[in-house]
Amino acid sequence: MSSPEGGPLLEGALLEARGVQVEFVTRSGHAARALDGVDVSVRRGEVLAIVGESGSGKTTLARTLIGLQRPTTGEVLLEGRPLTYSTRGLRNLRSRVQMVLQDASASLNPRQTVYESVAEGIRLHKTVASDEQARNEAELVSAAMAEAGLRPPERLFLRYPHELSGGQKQRVLIAGALALRPELLLADEPVSSLDASIRGEILALLLKLRQELGMGVVVVTHDLGLAWNIADRIAVMYLGRVVECGTTEEVLTAPKHPYTRALLSVVPEIEELEPVVLTGEVPDPSRIPTGCRFHPRCPALADGSAERAGIADACRTAPLEILPATGLHRVACHLDRVLSAQPG
């Protein structure tokens, strides 16, 4: 298999995005490109972290992978086959790939009990035979809740969301996904609204699911510290593109992109890096800068490093390639090219 740029994609991938672009039309009539050519792949049993600031496109990418957002160009593939957006095609995808949304309080129906929330997916996908529906459904719901750490599950069946803690609500969402026995879980900021102690429990749960069920996990997060603790591979996104990708060890111990280094410098657990304060905000996706899209905020341009390397003009004007989802450590940065070419 190969990417649109000709490079090999990650071997044995369960879910892939190839050259995906997603555009929205603004009120002023301009096209805002939320995703601007993205290649990502995830395998069974792997934890992939998609990292970036708000506005980087990571949630749009997650929604595109699960079929909630259709690409303007490019394609999503499930086991190498292009995703079809028919009812049957999406039902097949969502029986194998489930998403856990960020805000558990908003995601759970306040009028549904815990049992009904977890059983909803089973009923929609008709996971159990109709003649044994009630008994088998209860067994599946109990098993999913127990796997999500809600024990004993029967004590929570008739509770409503307002009677649960934040951690319990997040576990109910995870249990609802687990009830379908998916091969891959997409978790969008799964612990951002939880206390530190509960965050650790939910992350440990995701790792346990990977280990015991062989489930792949895609975690969407702005927190590189979280990615450090849970991910096998990391894709760093900025303004609709992956700007650095590789194994967690490669990306976080030897970051190559100035944006990655800036995100990493403010992780409390990492003390050897001087904090880098980025100026400004992620640009409007309807006005993507020319050249490297990060150049208006790049510390290497601000401190003269790019000028001394002779690539300041390239940073402002020369576009960079789409990074292929190869599993290798890759970076889209003009300065890194120069530094990598230097001897020693």
FIKEBA-503521 format. One line per 3 residues: number of its first residue (from 0); for each residue x, y, z of N, C-alpha, C, O, CB. Coordinates in steps of 0.05 Angstrom, whole numbers. Glycine has a CB too. Layout:
<atoms>
NUM> X Y Z X Y Z X Y Z X Y Z X Y Z ~ ... .
</atoms>
This chain:
<atoms>
0> 17 -24 0 0 0 0 18 25 0 40 24 10 -19 0 24 ~ 7 46 -11 23 71 -12 5 95 -6 -19 93 -10 37 74 -39 ~ 17 116 3 3 141 8 0 156 -18 12 148 -38 18 158 29 .
3> -16 178 -18 -18 194 -42 8 205 -52 11 212 -75 -37 216 -38 ~ 28 208 -34 54 218 -41 73 196 -50 96 202 -57 66 234 -18 ~ 64 171 -50 81 149 -60 95 134 -38 108 114 -45 100 160 -78 .
6> 93 142 -13 107 128 8 90 105 20 66 107 17 116 146 31 ~ 102 85 32 87 63 42 71 71 67 81 87 84 105 40 49 ~ 47 62 70 31 66 94 39 45 115 53 26 109 1 65 88 .
9> 29 48 139 36 31 160 24 3 155 0 0 151 25 41 187 ~ 42 -17 156 34 -44 149 14 -55 169 18 -51 194 58 -63 146 ~ -7 -69 160 -26 -82 178 -45 -63 191 -55 -69 212 -11 -97 199 .
12> -49 -39 179 -67 -19 192 -96 -28 191 -105 -39 172 -64 8 177 ~ -110 -23 213 -138 -28 215 -154 -5 203 -172 -9 187 -147 -33 244 ~ -147 20 211 -161 44 202 -140 64 191 -120 68 204 -178 56 225 .
15> -146 76 168 -127 94 156 -142 119 145 -165 117 137 -111 80 134 ~ -128 141 144 -136 164 129 -114 170 108 -90 171 115 -141 190 147 ~ -122 173 83 -103 178 62 -109 205 49 -130 208 36 -103 155 41 .
18> -91 223 51 -94 249 38 -120 263 44 -132 275 26 -91 246 9 ~ -130 261 68 -156 271 75 -157 302 77 -140 314 92 -166 259 101 ~ -175 314 63 -181 342 66 -210 346 73 -228 332 63 -175 358 40 .
21> -215 365 92 -243 371 99 -245 402 98 -231 416 112 -250 360 128 ~ -264 411 83 -269 440 80 -297 447 90 -316 432 85 -265 449 51 ~ -299 470 102 -325 481 110 -327 509 97 -307 523 95 -328 483 141 .
24> -351 517 90 -355 544 79 -364 563 102 -384 557 115 -376 543 56 ~ -349 584 105 -356 603 126 -379 621 118 -388 621 95 -331 621 133 ~ -389 637 137 -411 655 131 -403 676 110 -421 685 95 -420 670 156 .
27> -378 682 109 -369 702 89 -365 689 61 -358 703 42 -343 715 98 ~ -369 663 59 -366 649 34 -339 638 29 -334 625 8 -373 667 12 ~ -320 641 47 -293 630 44 -292 601 52 -308 592 69 -273 646 61 .
30> -274 586 39 -271 558 46 -250 556 69 -227 564 66 -262 541 21 ~ -258 544 91 -240 539 114 -232 510 113 -249 492 115 -254 547 141 ~ -206 505 111 -196 478 108 -188 467 136 -166 473 145 -172 477 88 .
33> -206 452 148 -201 442 175 -180 420 174 -164 418 193 -227 431 187 ~ -180 404 153 -159 384 148 -148 389 120 -163 394 101 -169 354 151 ~ -122 389 118 -109 397 92 -89 377 83 -66 383 78 -96 425 96 .
36> -98 352 79 -81 331 70 -69 317 94 -47 324 104 -58 342 52 ~ -82 296 104 -73 282 128 -71 252 122 -90 240 111 -92 286 152 ~ -49 240 128 -45 211 128 -40 202 156 -22 211 169 -21 203 109 .
39> -58 184 166 -53 171 192 -62 142 190 -80 136 174 -68 186 215 ~ -50 125 205 -58 97 206 -56 87 235 -40 97 251 -40 79 188 ~ -73 68 242 -72 56 269 -77 26 266 -95 18 250 -93 69 288 .
42> -62 10 280 -64 -19 279 -80 -29 303 -84 -15 323 -37 -32 278 ~ -88 -55 302 -101 -67 325 -81 -68 348 -57 -73 344 -111 -96 318 ~ -91 -64 372 -74 -66 395 -54 -43 399 -37 -44 416 -59 -91 395 .
45> -56 -22 383 -38 1 384 -52 25 396 -76 29 392 -27 7 356 ~ -37 41 410 -48 66 421 -34 89 405 -10 93 407 -43 69 452 ~ -50 104 390 -41 127 375 -52 152 388 -76 154 392 -49 125 345 .
48> -34 171 394 -43 197 404 -42 218 382 -21 221 369 -25 206 428 ~ -64 232 378 -65 255 360 -65 280 377 -84 285 392 -90 253 341 ~ -44 296 374 -38 317 393 -38 344 378 -29 346 355 -11 313 407 .
51> -47 365 392 -46 392 381 -63 411 397 -79 403 413 -55 392 352 ~ -59 437 392 -75 458 405 -104 457 394 -110 443 375 -63 485 400 ~ -122 471 408 -149 475 397 -147 489 370 -132 508 367 -166 492 417 .
54> -162 479 351 -161 490 324 -141 477 306 -138 485 283 -154 519 326 ~ -127 456 316 -108 442 299 -120 422 280 -107 414 260 -88 428 317 ~ -145 414 285 -159 396 267 -161 367 278 -171 350 264 -145 395 241 .
57> -152 363 302 -151 335 312 -179 324 317 -183 300 311 -135 334 338 ~ -198 339 327 -225 329 331 -239 324 304 -253 305 301 -241 348 348 ~ -234 342 285 -245 338 258 -234 312 246 -249 297 233 -239 361 240 .
60> -209 306 251 -197 281 241 -210 257 254 -217 238 240 -167 281 246 ~ -215 259 280 -228 236 294 -256 232 283 -265 209 279 -229 241 324 ~ -271 254 279 -298 252 268 -298 240 239 -316 226 231 -312 279 268 .
63> -277 247 224 -275 236 197 -268 207 198 -279 191 181 -253 251 181 ~ -251 198 216 -244 170 218 -268 153 226 -270 130 217 -222 166 239 ~ -287 164 241 -310 148 250 -334 151 231 -355 139 235 -319 157 278 .
66> -330 167 210 -351 170 190 -372 192 196 -392 194 182 -365 145 187 ~ -367 208 217 -386 229 223 -382 253 205 -401 269 201 -383 238 252 ~ -358 256 193 -352 277 175 -341 265 149 -322 249 150 -332 297 187 .
69> -352 271 127 -343 260 101 -321 278 90 -324 302 89 -367 258 81 ~ -299 266 81 -277 282 70 -285 296 44 -301 286 28 -252 264 64 ~ -275 321 41 -279 335 16 -263 321 -6 -273 317 -28 -270 365 19 .
72> -238 314 0 -222 297 -18 -206 277 0 -206 280 25 -202 313 -35 ~ -194 257 -12 -181 236 3 -200 215 11 -224 216 4 -167 248 28 ~ -191 196 27 -208 174 35 -200 162 62 -177 164 70 -208 152 13 .
75> -220 149 74 -216 133 99 -218 104 91 -236 97 76 -236 142 121 ~ -200 87 101 -201 59 95 -203 42 120 -189 48 140 -176 51 78 ~ -219 21 119 -221 2 140 -210 -24 130 -221 -36 111 -251 -2 150 .
78> -188 -33 141 -173 -57 132 -167 -55 102 -170 -75 87 -189 -82 138 ~ -159 -32 93 -150 -29 65 -173 -23 45 -168 -19 22 -136 -52 57 ~ -198 -24 55 -221 -20 37 -233 8 42 -238 15 65 -242 -42 40 .
81> -237 24 20 -248 50 24 -275 49 38 -292 32 33 -252 64 -3 ~ -279 68 57 -304 69 72 -327 78 54 -324 98 38 -301 88 96 ~ -349 64 55 -373 73 41 -392 86 61 -394 78 84 -387 49 27 .
84> -405 107 51 -422 123 70 -451 116 68 -469 132 75 -418 153 63 ~ -457 92 59 -484 81 59 -490 73 88 -473 71 105 -487 57 40 ~ -516 69 93 -524 60 120 -510 35 128 -500 32 151 -554 56 122 .
87> -508 16 109 -495 -10 115 -465 -6 120 -454 -17 139 -499 -29 92 ~ -452 11 104 -423 16 107 -417 29 134 -398 20 147 -413 33 85 ~ -432 49 142 -427 62 167 -434 44 191 -421 45 212 -443 88 169 .
90> -455 28 188 -462 9 210 -439 -11 214 -432 -18 237 -488 -6 203 ~ -427 -20 192 -405 -39 194 -381 -25 208 -368 -37 225 -397 -49 166 ~ -375 -1 200 -353 14 212 -357 17 242 -339 12 258 -349 41 199 .
93> -381 26 250 -385 32 278 -390 8 295 -391 10 320 -409 51 280 ~ -394 -16 283 -394 -40 299 -365 -49 306 -361 -65 324 -409 -62 284 ~ -346 -38 291 -318 -45 295 -302 -22 307 -281 -27 320 -306 -53 269 .
96> -311 2 303 -297 26 313 -317 43 328 -337 51 317 -283 42 290 ~ -312 48 354 -329 64 370 -315 89 380 -291 89 383 -340 47 394 ~ -331 110 385 -320 135 394 -330 142 422 -354 139 428 -327 158 375 .
99> -312 152 439 -319 162 466 -315 192 465 -292 201 462 -301 148 488 ~ -336 207 469 -335 236 466 -324 249 491 -322 237 512 -362 247 460 ~ -317 274 488 -302 289 509 -320 295 533 -311 290 556 -292 315 498 .
102> -344 305 529 -361 314 551 -381 293 558 -402 290 545 -375 341 543 ~ -375 278 579 -393 256 586 -421 266 595 -441 254 589 -381 239 608 ~ -421 289 609 -447 300 618 -465 307 595 -489 303 597 -442 324 636 .
105> -453 318 574 -469 326 551 -476 302 533 -495 302 518 -455 347 535 ~ -459 281 534 -462 258 516 -484 239 526 -497 226 509 -436 243 513 ~ -487 237 552 -507 219 563 -534 232 564 -537 255 572 -499 209 591 .
108> -555 217 555 -582 227 556 -591 228 585 -592 207 599 -601 209 539 ~ -598 251 596 -606 253 624 -631 237 631 -636 232 655 -610 282 632 ~ -647 230 611 -672 215 616 -667 185 613 -686 169 618 -693 224 596 .
111> -644 176 606 -638 147 604 -623 138 629 -605 152 639 -622 141 579 ~ -629 114 638 -614 102 659 -587 93 648 -583 92 624 -629 78 672 ~ -569 85 666 -543 74 658 -547 50 640 -534 47 620 -526 68 683 .
114> -565 32 648 -570 8 633 -578 15 604 -568 4 585 -592 -10 646 ~ -597 34 601 -607 41 575 -585 54 558 -584 50 534 -630 60 577 ~ -568 70 571 -546 83 556 -526 62 545 -517 65 522 -531 103 574 .
117> -520 43 561 -500 22 552 -513 3 532 -500 -6 513 -490 6 576 ~ -539 -2 535 -552 -21 518 -560 -9 491 -567 -24 472 -577 -32 531 ~ -559 17 488 -569 31 464 -555 21 439 -567 15 419 -566 61 467 .
120> -528 19 440 -513 10 417 -519 -19 410 -521 -26 386 -484 13 422 ~ -523 -36 430 -530 -64 425 -556 -66 410 -559 -82 391 -532 -80 451 ~ -576 -50 417 -602 -50 404 -600 -39 376 -612 -50 357 -622 -34 421 .
123> -585 -18 372 -582 -6 345 -569 -25 326 -576 -27 303 -567 20 347 ~ -549 -39 336 -534 -57 318 -543 -86 320 -532 -104 306 -504 -57 326 ~ -564 -91 336 -576 -118 338 -555 -139 343 -553 -159 328 -592 -125 312 .
126> -539 -134 364 -518 -152 371 -528 -179 380 -514 -199 377 -500 -139 391 ~ -551 -180 393 -561 -204 404 -586 -214 388 -600 -198 376 -568 -201 434 ~ -591 -240 390 -614 -251 375 -640 -243 389 -641 -240 413 -612 -282 375 .
129> -661 -238 373 -685 -227 383 -699 -246 403 -712 -236 422 -704 -221 361 ~ -697 -272 400 -712 -290 417 -699 -292 445 -712 -301 464 -713 -318 405 ~ -674 -284 447 -662 -284 474 -652 -256 481 -633 -252 496 -638 -304 474 .
132> -666 -236 469 -657 -208 472 -652 -199 500 -631 -190 507 -677 -190 459 ~ -673 -202 517 -671 -191 544 -648 -204 560 -632 -189 572 -697 -196 559 ~ -646 -230 560 -625 -243 576 -597 -237 565 -579 -229 580 -629 -274 576 .
135> -593 -240 539 -567 -235 527 -559 -206 529 -535 -200 534 -567 -244 499 ~ -578 -188 525 -572 -160 527 -562 -153 555 -542 -138 558 -597 -143 520 ~ -575 -163 576 -567 -157 603 -539 -168 609 -523 -155 623 -587 -169 623 .
138> -533 -191 598 -506 -203 602 -485 -186 588 -464 -181 600 -505 -231 591 ~ -491 -176 564 -471 -159 550 -467 -132 564 -445 -122 566 -481 -154 521 ~ -489 -121 574 -488 -95 588 -471 -99 614 -454 -82 620 -516 -84 595 .
141> -477 -120 629 -462 -125 653 -432 -129 648 -416 -118 662 -473 -150 668 ~ -426 -145 627 -398 -150 621 -384 -124 613 -361 -120 621 -396 -171 598 ~ -397 -108 596 -384 -83 587 -380 -64 611 -359 -51 612 -402 -69 566 .
144> -399 -62 629 -396 -44 652 -374 -54 670 -358 -38 681 -422 -42 667 ~ -372 -80 674 -351 -91 691 -324 -86 679 -305 -79 693 -355 -122 695 ~ -321 -89 652 -296 -84 639 -288 -54 641 -264 -48 641 -297 -92 609 .
147> -308 -37 642 -303 -8 644 -298 0 673 -295 24 679 -326 8 633 ~ -298 -19 692 -293 -13 720 -317 -5 736 -314 6 758 -273 9 722 ~ -341 -10 726 -365 -4 741 -375 -29 754 -391 -44 742 -387 8 722 .
150> -366 -34 779 -373 -59 792 -384 -53 820 -376 -35 834 -348 -77 795 ~ -404 -70 828 -419 -89 812 -438 -74 793 -451 -55 802 -435 -109 830 ~ -440 -82 768 -456 -66 749 -485 -64 756 -498 -43 750 -453 -78 722 .
153> -497 -85 768 -525 -85 773 -534 -63 791 -557 -53 790 -534 -112 785 ~ -516 -54 809 -523 -33 827 -526 -6 813 -539 12 824 -502 -30 849 ~ -515 -3 789 -516 22 774 -537 22 752 -541 42 739 -489 29 763 .
156> -550 -1 747 -568 -3 724 -589 19 723 -594 30 702 -581 -30 725 ~ -601 24 746 -624 42 746 -617 71 754 -635 88 759 -645 32 765 ~ -591 77 756 -584 104 762 -584 122 737 -582 112 714 -555 104 775 .
159> -588 148 742 -588 168 720 -562 183 721 -548 184 741 -612 187 722 ~ -554 196 699 -529 210 698 -524 230 721 -501 232 730 -526 225 672 ~ -545 244 730 -540 264 751 -533 251 778 -525 264 796 -566 281 754 .
162> -536 225 779 -530 210 804 -501 199 804 -493 185 822 -550 188 809 ~ -487 204 782 -460 193 779 -438 214 782 -443 238 778 -458 179 752 ~ -414 205 789 -391 223 790 -381 227 761 -389 213 743 -369 212 808 .
165> -362 245 758 -351 250 732 -337 225 721 -339 219 697 -332 273 733 ~ -322 212 738 -308 188 730 -327 165 722 -322 151 703 -290 178 751 ~ -349 163 737 -369 142 730 -382 148 704 -387 130 688 -390 141 753 .
168> -388 173 698 -400 181 673 -382 173 649 -391 162 629 -407 211 671 ~ -356 179 653 -337 172 631 -336 142 627 -333 133 605 -309 184 638 ~ -337 127 649 -337 98 647 -362 87 634 -361 67 620 -333 86 675 .
171> -385 100 638 -409 92 625 -407 96 595 -415 78 579 -434 108 636 ~ -395 118 586 -390 122 558 -372 100 546 -377 89 525 -378 150 552 ~ -351 93 561 -333 72 552 -347 45 551 -343 30 533 -308 71 570 .
174> -364 40 572 -379 15 572 -398 13 548 -401 -8 537 -395 13 599 ~ -411 35 541 -428 35 518 -414 28 492 -425 15 475 -442 62 515 ~ -389 37 490 -372 30 467 -364 1 468 -364 -13 448 -348 48 465 .
177> -356 -9 492 -346 -36 495 -368 -57 491 -362 -80 483 -335 -40 523 ~ -393 -49 495 -415 -68 492 -417 -80 464 -427 -102 459 -442 -55 499 ~ -406 -65 444 -406 -75 416 -381 -91 410 -378 -100 387 -409 -51 397 .
180> -363 -94 429 -338 -109 425 -322 -98 401 -315 -113 383 -344 -139 421 ~ -316 -72 401 -302 -60 378 -273 -68 377 -261 -77 397 -305 -29 379 ~ -261 -65 354 -233 -70 351 -216 -45 356 -192 -46 360 -227 -80 323 .
183> -229 -22 355 -215 4 358 -233 24 373 -257 26 367 -207 15 331 ~ -221 38 391 -235 59 407 -223 86 400 -199 89 403 -234 53 437 ~ -240 105 392 -231 133 388 -240 149 412 -264 152 417 -243 145 361 .
186> -220 160 427 -227 174 452 -218 203 448 -194 210 446 -212 161 476 ~ -238 221 447 -233 250 443 -231 264 470 -251 268 484 -255 263 426 ~ -206 272 478 -201 285 503 -216 270 526 -232 282 540 -210 315 503 .
189> -210 244 530 -226 228 548 -223 236 578 -240 228 594 -219 200 545 ~ -203 251 585 -199 257 613 -195 287 619 -188 294 641 -174 242 624 ~ -201 303 599 -195 332 602 -212 345 624 -203 365 636 -199 346 576 .
192> -236 335 629 -253 348 649 -253 334 676 -270 340 693 -282 348 638 ~ -234 315 680 -234 299 704 -212 308 723 -192 319 715 -231 270 697 ~ -216 302 749 -195 307 768 -171 289 763 -173 269 750 -205 302 797 .
195> -148 298 774 -122 284 768 -124 254 776 -114 237 761 -99 297 782 ~ -136 248 799 -137 220 808 -154 203 789 -147 180 784 -147 219 836 ~ -176 215 780 -194 200 762 -181 197 734 -185 177 720 -221 215 760 .
198> -166 218 726 -152 216 700 -135 191 699 -135 177 679 -135 241 695 ~ -119 187 720 -102 164 721 -117 137 719 -108 119 706 -85 164 746 ~ -140 136 731 -157 112 730 -167 106 702 -166 84 693 -180 114 750 .
201> -176 127 688 -187 124 661 -164 116 642 -168 99 625 -201 150 652 ~ -141 128 645 -119 121 627 -110 93 632 -104 78 613 -95 141 632 ~ -109 85 657 -102 57 664 -122 38 652 -115 16 643 -100 53 694 .
204> -148 46 652 -169 29 640 -164 25 610 -167 3 600 -196 42 646 ~ -158 47 596 -153 45 567 -130 26 561 -131 10 542 -148 73 555 ~ -109 28 577 -86 10 573 -93 -19 579 -84 -37 566 -62 19 590 .
207> -110 -23 599 -118 -50 606 -135 -62 584 -132 -85 578 -135 -49 633 ~ -153 -46 572 -169 -55 550 -151 -63 526 -157 -83 513 -189 -34 541 ~ -131 -48 521 -112 -55 500 -98 -81 505 -95 -98 488 -91 -33 496 .
210> -90 -85 530 -75 -109 538 -93 -134 538 -85 -155 528 -62 -105 565 ~ -117 -131 550 -134 -155 554 -151 -162 530 -156 -185 525 -151 -151 578 ~ -160 -141 515 -178 -146 493 -164 -142 466 -177 -147 445 -202 -127 495 .
213> -139 -134 465 -126 -129 440 -137 -106 424 -134 -104 400 -127 -154 423 ~ -150 -87 438 -164 -65 426 -144 -43 419 -127 -36 435 -186 -55 444 ~ -147 -32 395 -132 -8 388 -145 17 400 -170 17 404 -129 -5 358 .
216> -130 38 405 -141 62 417 -128 86 403 -104 88 400 -135 63 448 ~ -145 105 394 -136 131 385 -144 151 405 -168 155 410 -148 137 356 ~ -125 165 417 -131 185 437 -126 213 425 -103 219 416 -113 181 463 .
219> -146 229 425 -144 257 416 -139 275 440 -155 274 459 -169 266 400 ~ -118 290 441 -111 305 465 -94 329 458 -80 329 438 -97 287 485 ~ -95 349 475 -76 372 473 -52 368 492 -34 384 492 -90 398 479 .
222> -53 346 507 -34 342 529 -12 322 521 -18 298 520 -49 333 554 ~ 12 331 516 34 313 509 42 296 533 52 274 529 58 329 499 ~ 37 306 557 43 289 581 25 264 581 35 243 588 39 306 606 .
225> 0 268 574 -18 245 572 -9 225 551 -8 201 555 -47 254 566 ~ -1 236 528 9 219 506 34 204 515 37 181 508 15 236 481 ~ 51 217 530 75 204 540 69 179 556 82 158 553 92 223 557 .
228> 47 180 572 41 158 590 25 135 577 24 113 587 25 169 613 ~ 13 140 554 -6 120 543 0 111 515 -8 89 507 -34 131 544 ~ 13 128 498 14 123 470 38 107 461 60 108 473 14 149 455 .
231> 35 91 439 57 78 425 68 96 404 92 98 400 47 51 413 ~ 50 110 390 59 129 369 44 156 373 22 157 386 53 118 341 ~ 56 177 362 44 204 365 43 217 337 63 215 322 60 221 385 .
234> 21 231 331 19 248 308 13 276 319 -8 280 331 -3 238 288 ~ 31 295 314 27 323 323 15 339 300 26 340 278 55 335 332 ~ -8 351 306 -22 366 285 -21 396 290 -21 406 313 -52 357 284 .
237> -20 411 268 -21 440 269 -36 450 244 -27 444 221 8 452 270 ~ -57 465 248 -72 477 227 -79 458 204 -75 464 181 -56 501 216 ~ -90 435 212 -100 416 192 -81 396 181 -89 381 163 -112 431 171 .
240> -56 396 190 -36 377 180 -20 364 202 -17 376 224 -18 390 160 ~ -10 340 197 9 328 215 36 340 209 46 338 186 9 296 212 ~ 49 352 229 75 364 225 98 348 236 121 352 230 75 392 238 .
243> 91 328 253 112 310 263 98 284 272 77 285 284 128 322 287 ~ 110 261 266 99 236 274 121 216 278 143 219 267 79 226 253 ~ 116 196 294 135 175 300 128 161 326 106 165 336 163 187 302 .
246> 145 144 335 140 130 361 141 151 383 153 172 380 161 108 366 ~ 128 145 405 127 163 427 155 170 437 161 193 443 110 152 450 ~ 172 150 439 199 155 448 214 174 429 228 192 438 215 129 451 .
249> 211 170 403 225 187 384 215 216 385 231 234 386 221 176 355 ~ 189 219 385 177 246 384 182 261 409 188 285 408 148 244 378 ~ 180 248 432 181 262 457 209 264 470 214 282 486 163 250 477 .
252> 227 247 462 255 249 472 273 264 452 293 275 460 266 222 478 ~ 265 264 427 281 279 407 262 294 388 262 288 364 299 259 391 ~ 246 313 398 228 327 380 243 344 360 263 357 366 209 345 397 .
255> 233 344 335 247 358 313 233 384 305 246 402 296 250 340 290 ~ 207 384 307 192 408 298 191 429 321 186 421 344 163 400 289 ~ 195 454 315 193 475 336 166 475 350 165 481 374 198 502 324 .
258> 145 468 336 119 467 349 117 445 369 107 449 391 97 463 328 ~ 128 421 363 128 399 382 145 406 406 137 401 429 140 374 369 ~ 168 419 401 185 427 424 171 447 442 174 446 466 212 438 414 .
261> 156 465 430 141 485 446 120 471 463 117 478 486 128 506 428 ~ 104 453 451 84 438 466 97 422 489 86 420 511 68 420 448 ~ 120 410 483 133 392 502 145 408 525 148 398 547 154 375 488 .
264> 154 433 519 168 449 539 151 456 563 161 463 584 179 473 527 ~ 124 456 560 107 464 582 94 440 596 76 443 613 85 482 571 ~ 103 416 590 94 392 604 108 392 631 133 391 632 100 366 588 .
267> 94 392 654 107 395 680 127 373 686 147 378 700 86 394 701 ~ 122 348 676 140 326 682 168 329 668 187 315 676 127 300 674 ~ 169 346 649 194 349 633 208 375 641 198 397 635 189 348 603 .
270> 230 373 655 243 397 666 267 406 651 277 428 654 251 391 695 ~ 278 388 633 303 395 619 299 415 596 319 426 587 316 371 608 ~ 274 421 588 269 440 567 260 466 578 243 467 596 248 429 547 .
273> 271 488 567 262 515 575 235 520 564 230 514 540 282 536 566 ~ 216 531 580 190 536 569 190 554 545 204 574 545 172 548 591 ~ 175 547 525 173 563 500 144 574 499 125 558 497 180 547 475 .
276> 142 600 499 115 613 498 110 621 469 124 639 458 113 638 517 ~ 91 608 456 85 615 428 68 641 428 49 644 444 69 592 415 ~ 75 659 409 59 683 406 36 678 388 37 662 370 77 706 396 .
279> 14 693 392 -9 691 375 -24 665 379 -19 649 398 -1 693 347 ~ -43 659 361 -60 636 362 -58 621 336 -47 631 316 -89 643 369 ~ -70 597 335 -72 582 310 -87 599 290 -109 608 296 -85 554 314 .
282> -76 603 266 -89 621 246 -117 610 238 -123 587 241 -71 624 222 ~ -132 628 226 -158 621 214 -154 601 191 -138 607 173 -173 647 204 ~ -167 578 192 -163 558 171 -172 567 143 -167 553 124 -177 533 178 .
285> -186 590 142 -194 601 115 -172 619 104 -173 628 82 -220 616 117 ~ -151 623 121 -128 640 113 -102 627 121 -87 637 138 -130 669 125 ~ -97 603 110 -73 588 117 -49 603 107 -48 610 83 -75 559 106 .
288> -28 607 123 -4 622 114 10 607 92 8 583 90 15 626 138 ~ 24 622 75 40 610 54 65 597 67 71 602 90 49 631 34 ~ 78 580 51 102 566 61 95 547 84 75 534 83 122 587 71 .
291> 112 546 104 106 531 128 83 545 143 85 568 150 131 528 146 ~ 62 530 148 39 542 161 44 551 190 29 566 201 16 523 161 ~ 66 542 201 73 549 229 91 574 230 97 584 251 87 526 243 .
294> 100 584 207 121 604 207 114 630 222 131 643 233 130 611 180 ~ 88 640 222 82 664 236 87 663 266 90 683 280 54 673 231 ~ 88 638 277 91 635 306 117 621 313 123 615 336 68 619 317 .
297> 134 615 293 157 597 297 179 611 313 189 632 305 168 588 270 ~ 188 599 335 210 610 350 236 611 335 253 629 339 214 594 376 ~ 240 592 316 265 592 300 267 616 281 289 626 276 266 566 283 .
300> 244 626 272 244 651 257 247 675 275 261 694 268 218 654 240 ~ 234 674 298 235 697 317 263 701 328 271 724 332 215 692 339 ~ 278 680 333 304 684 346 327 685 325 351 687 333 310 661 365 .
303> 320 683 300 341 686 279 354 660 270 371 660 253 362 704 288 ~ 346 637 282 358 611 275 353 605 246 371 595 232 347 589 293 ~ 329 610 236 322 604 208 338 622 189 347 613 168 293 607 203 .
306> 341 647 197 357 666 181 386 658 178 397 658 157 355 695 192 ~ 397 650 201 426 641 201 429 615 184 451 611 173 436 637 229 ~ 409 599 184 410 574 168 404 579 138 407 560 122 391 553 179 .
309> 396 603 132 391 610 104 365 600 93 362 597 69 413 599 87 ~ 346 594 111 320 583 101 296 600 109 273 591 108 317 554 111 ~ 301 624 118 279 641 127 259 646 105 234 645 109 289 668 138 .
312> 269 652 81 250 657 58 234 631 52 211 633 46 266 666 34 ~ 248 608 53 234 583 47 212 578 68 191 569 61 254 560 47 ~ 218 585 93 198 581 114 172 597 108 150 589 113 209 589 141 .
315> 176 621 96 153 639 91 139 633 64 116 640 61 163 667 90 ~ 153 619 46 141 617 19 140 588 8 122 583 -8 157 633 0 ~ 158 570 16 159 543 4 141 524 19 146 519 43 188 533 3 .
318> 121 512 6 104 493 20 119 467 27 139 461 15 79 486 2 ~ 109 454 47 121 428 56 103 405 48 79 408 45 125 429 87 ~ 115 381 46 100 358 37 82 347 59 86 352 83 119 337 28 .
321> 63 331 51 46 316 70 63 293 80 75 278 65 20 306 57 ~ 63 289 107 78 267 118 64 241 114 40 239 120 83 272 149 ~ 77 221 104 65 194 101 62 180 127 79 184 145 80 177 81 .
324> 42 163 130 37 148 155 54 122 154 42 100 151 7 141 159 ~ 80 124 156 97 101 154 105 88 180 114 66 180 122 109 139 ~ 101 102 202 111 92 228 139 102 234 148 99 256 110 62 228 .
327> 153 114 214 179 125 218 177 153 230 156 166 228 195 125 192 ~ 199 162 242 199 189 253 202 209 230 223 210 217 222 193 274 ~ 181 225 225 181 244 203 173 271 214 159 274 234 162 235 181 .
330> 183 292 200 177 320 208 175 337 183 190 334 164 198 331 227 ~ 156 356 183 153 375 161 164 402 171 150 418 183 123 378 153 ~ 190 407 166 203 431 175 228 436 158 244 419 154 211 428 205 .
333> 229 461 147 252 468 130 278 468 147 299 459 137 248 496 118 ~ 277 478 171 301 480 188 312 452 194 336 448 194 296 495 214 ~ 294 433 199 303 406 206 318 394 182 338 379 185 280 388 213 .
336> 309 400 158 323 389 134 352 399 133 370 383 127 309 398 108 ~ 356 424 139 383 435 139 400 423 161 423 415 157 382 466 143 ~ 389 421 186 404 410 208 410 380 204 432 371 211 388 414 234 .
339> 391 366 192 396 337 187 417 332 166 431 311 167 369 324 178 ~ 421 351 148 441 348 127 469 355 136 488 349 123 433 365 103 ~ 471 368 159 497 376 169 512 351 181 499 335 194 495 398 191 .
342> 538 349 176 553 326 187 554 327 217 556 348 230 580 325 176 ~ 553 303 229 555 300 258 528 305 272 526 303 296 574 319 269 .
</atoms>
